[in-house]
Amino acid sequence: MAHGFWIIKQEEVPIALNLNDQSVNWKYRLELNSWQPPIPDRNPGSGEPYLDTYESFSLAVGGVDRNEVVANLNALQTILDDAADFNDGMSSTPVILREQIDGGVAYDALLFSQEPARFGITLTSDFLTDTNARFYRNVKVEFPRRPILCNSIVVNSNSPGGEADTMLSSLSFTTAADIASPASLDLAFSNLPTAAVMPTIPAGTVVIGPAESLFPFNAAPLATGTGYSSVADVANNAPLGTVMRYTPPSTSEVVHTTKQSINQTTRCLVFAKVRNNSTSAGFSIRPIATTLGGQLIYGRYTHIDEASGTSPRVISLGILSAPSAMAQLQLGITATATGLGTLDIADVFLVALDQGRTSIIPYSAVTRPNNNQGTLSINDNYVSAEAPSLGYAQSAAAPLDVFSEGDARIFLKGKEHSLKILTTNGTSWKIMPSSSGATPTVNATLKRRTASLIPR
């Protein structure tokens, strides 16, 4: 089995060292049976699904004479030093390992580790065994790398278009990924109003999960029970033209009486779009689920203070966990005072965490440089940088960096996925400003790297 093996420094003009050169004038060649391909361990936490792994193998380093042998040995150590500088944040130029079996598709892995690690070579006691002094034997090479091997083929999902504030978008690939694979996302906005009307792409959160793992619903139809009512709010782009309003009859917790059926899950994260209409009273809100067996599961309280303004906002209500499937949801609300204000709720959004890997990526607001339409991108950078990056690009303007407070990594497994954008804009419940008359749309495209855990 022929095995291609390179270390490549990704400069404008890449530096490539062929570590298994079978030509006559070879510089590096794998020692027989010295390379044992590592298989990464699972990462029990969130984010990267596998732990960084470690390469260790032995080379013969050759040349036409001893001086060239030393020069080739030095070149190998130098490129590993460059990889160490990148790992330590002292260089922005990545170094990758490239593997290619039997002339097939090449797979790359970034030389990088979250932990301090060795990038280097070791000479053994028999490195001068050749009588002609034209190569060193058994030079040990060691370095960490990213756990997932990726080839250059990026598979795009379908690109569904629709209202940017639509409740849910479904994206699919023609083939399924058998392992969690690095992915990027493009959100191409169109039908945006002028920059004078909508000067920014407002801050928001992108949620991507397996199909059927995301479940949004409107709160207005649930407005039954003491203190609850349905109130019109068309001017501020309420999703159904109305919101569920809570007018506290007391400072005790009150739960609306209508329950919302939800996708059955044993563990979910809950978001809500809320608006405190008071600057004098605060509210605490918590999700309450009912299992198929009738057991009530209570979430934690989230406080909505009176000092943060009276515009809509997206809040997290925390995680609900149950021993059996939860099938219905309600909200319980407690006010700090009565007669001083009301609380409105437009949407509630559940993320089933027991359905597979989910990415939740908050992003900052972007000032639009002109009236043109633009694309918000989340780039995986898996074989080129320490972390993913976010950017916003539109014609006739330089690309803009976008800040994310969270983990922007996306890993996709399977074939079908769901996407939701959670955002508000000033006094508006949606991405467009209140009373703007616009209906922005978005085309979403997931881009998945073809990936593997083993050489192919």
Protein Blocks (a to p, Z undefined) as FASTA:
>chain_A
ZZddddddddfbdcdddfbbcbfkbcbdcdehkaccddddddfbghjfbdcddddddddd
ddfblklmmmmmmmmmmmmmmmmmmmnopacbdcdddddeehiacdddddddfbdcdddd
dddfklmmpfnlpacehiacdddddfbdcdfbdcddddddddfkbfbdcdddfbdcfbdc
ddddddddehiacfklmmbccddddddddehkaccddfklmmgcehiacdddfknopakl
pacddddfbfcdcddfbdcdddddfbdcdddddddfbfkbccddddddddfkopacdddd
ddddfknojadcdddebjaddfbdcfbdcdddddfbehiaccddfbdcdddfkloccddd
dddddddfblbdcdddddfklmmcfbdcdddddehiacdddddfbdfbdcdedjbdcddd
dddehjbfbfbdghklpacddddddddddddfbdZZ
